[in-house]
């Protein structure tokens, strides 16, 4: 499939799913009341999608890769903050595992896309 717009990028699609999972988790119970952590993890998750989209429209593979690296780092930030949420009992183990699995999937897709963009063009 040819990528013509950022919405066609699999990493962006999966990041969108991750954002929805984060918003669902942060709307529940005590998590919804911890405004600092809730806002930070939401911002980090939205940053993933945003950086993929912005990088796509930068016009060069080099710049796109830079934005994908930032998106990857934001995904790791989400995972780290999830550990805080788990330790504070804001999410249960199953929800933690599901969200972490989605984040890991996003990282894998971003890594694959970076590798693709770094390949010499013939």
N, C-alpha and C positions, 0 to 999 in steps of 0.2 A: 504494500500500500504506500502510495506517495503521500508525503507529509506536505500539505499546502498551508496549514494554519496550526497554531499551537494546540488547538483542541484535538488535533489528530495524533498528538504525541502520547504514546502509551504511558510514559512516566507522569505526564500531566494528569491523565485520566485517573491513574492510581493514586496520585497525590490528592486529587479531589475527593476520592473515597476516604483517604486518611483524614482529611479536614472534617468531613462529615462525622467520622468516628470520634474525632477529638471533640467536636461541638456536642455530640450526643453525650459523651462521657462527662464533659464539663457542665452540662445542664442538670446533672443529678446530684442530689444530696449535699454533703459537705463540700464537695468539689466546687459546686456552684457558688459557695460563699467565700472561697479563698480567691479573692479577686486578683491578687498578685500572680499566683501560679496559673490560674485560669486564663488570664489575659496573656501571660507569657507563652504558654503552650499553644494557645489559639494563634497568636501572632506568628510563632515559629512555623506552625503547620501551614498557615496561609502564605508565608514566605516561600515555601517550597513551590507551590503552584505559580506564584507571582514571578519567581526567578526563572522558572522554565519558560513561561510566556514571554517575559521581557527579553531573555536571552535569545529566544527564537527570532524575535524581530530586530535584533541588533545588526544583522546583515553580514556577519562574518562568523566562521566556525570558531575562530580564536576567542572572540567575545562570547559566543554562545557557550563555549566550554567553561569560561570563567563564571558565568551565571549558573551553569549546571553544578559546578563545584560548590557554589554558595547554597544552592538548593539541597545538595547532598549534606552539607554541614547543618542546615536547618533541620533536616530529617534526623540527624544524630542528636540535635538539641531536643527535638520532640521525644525521642527515645529516652534521653537522660531525664527529662522532666517527668516522664511516665514513671520512672523509678521513684521519684519523690511522691507522686500521686499514690503509688502502690504502698510505699512506706507509711504514708499518712492515712491509709485505708480509704482513700477517695475512689479507688477502683479495686475490684476484686481480681484475683489471679487470672480468671478466664478472660475478662475484658482486657487486662494488661497484655496477656499473651496474644489475643486477637489484634490489638492495635499495634503491638511490636512486630507481629508477623507482617502486617500491612506496611509498616515503616521499612522493614527489611526488604520487602518486595520493591518499594519505591527506590531505595538505595541501589538495589541490583539493576533496576531499569535505567537509572541515571548513569550508573557505572558503564553499562553496556552502550548507552548512547554516547558517552564521552569517548569510549574506545572507538566507536564507529566514526565519530567526527575527527579523531586523531589519525585515522588511516589515510595514507597518501591517496589523493584522487588521481585516477588515470584517465 
